[in-house]
Every structure is written in structure tokens, then in C-alpha cells.
């Protein structure tokens, strides 16, 4: 979660110097570079391909469950299959809560830049980029401690897979709603920028503190389709 801190800073400076289109050019260039690196340098870790590589090098090597692994060769899955997992009974409610929070959060961020560029704030693009730092710091802080809170919650509610989300969910909803209300109220009445930045820190923290526990829960319930569930 360093990206939400560095991205707006670079985007603000680049947009101020070269125009807003330059940020999209930079994103395309970076995406192409990383795509090439992934294709040629990232090793394949799927257990089927890994086992094939091991048995090719050493045919006599004995590996537990090798027959079961080789019997399930990976095949291309429809991209929309991941969406079907979101509607399963055991996870749909928790994913819906997360989706609502993120939708509201990014809706707030969409309004932020034009409002900061307009009166009474009148900030330049490079300064607006710096104003996103509290949000990124809140998200980074939550990503670090959200996992620890989730582990503690899992111990406290041992025996229930959903238990690892209980405390994170309570913290997330208890902080996000006030944070969003403060954010909207401050912008409506043109309050001091410090109050707006505090509310952005709260919203960034609230969204991310729930995320690690949700991912652990969804992957735990869909172990055979963990990657699709995460998507």
C-alpha cells in the first residue's frame, strides 16, 4: 500500500509540469514494462507445472499426492467465474459490505481533486497530489495492523472461520461512517484542509483494516479456487 502514497505525489507533479495526459502515458509505459518482466522473469508456481518440472528433472523422486495433482491439469477458466464466487451464501454479505465501503470511498476521492482546485482552496495539481498522503498513510497503517487484529480475532473466536473478521469488521464500520460524514461535512462548509485530511486518513484506515481479514476468510472458504476468490 505504498502506491496510494507515491502515486498521487508523482501524478500531481507530472500533471502540473506536463499536463494530465502525461500521467496516463506514464501508466501505460510502466504497465508494458511490468508485463514484459512478468512474462519472461516471473516463475510459474502452479503445483501442476511445478510437479512436472520436478519429475522431468528427477523421474524417480517420490512426491505425496502426485497422482492427484497430475490428474487435475489447469485449464482456462471463464473470467466471470470469479464473480460467481462473490454470490455464494457464506461470503456474499461480507463482500457486499466491503464493496459498499470501497465504492463510497472512491466516490469521495473522485470529488476531492476538482473541489481542491476550486475556490476557496485553489490548490495546484502538485499540491493536490500531496494532499492524498494521509489517505495512503491510513491505508498502509491499517494493512500492517489489520492482519494482526485478524489473527487475534481468529484466536478469540476459534472454531468459526468468520471469527477472524468480526473485530476487523466492527472497527471498519465504526470508523468509516463517521470518517465519511466528517469528510462530506467539511467539504460542504469549506472547513480547514486539516480536518478534511484527517477524515481521509480515517476512511483509508477503515477500508484497509477490514481487507486482510476478508481475503483470509474468502480464500479459506475457497481453497481450491483461492486466486479466483481473491479476484
Secondary structure, 3 states (H helix, E strand, C coil): CCHHHHHHHHHHHHHHHHCCHHHHHHHHHHHHHHHHHHHHHCCCCCHHHHHHHHHHHCCCCCCCCHHHHHCCCCCCCCCCHHHHHCCCCCCHHHHHHHHHHHHHHHHHHHHHHHHHHCCCCCCCHHHHHHCCHHHHHHHHHHHHHHHHHHHHHHHHCCCCCCHHHHHHHHHHHHHHHHHHHHHHHHHHCCCCHHHHHHHHHHHHHHHHHHHHHHHHHHHHHCHHHHHHHHC
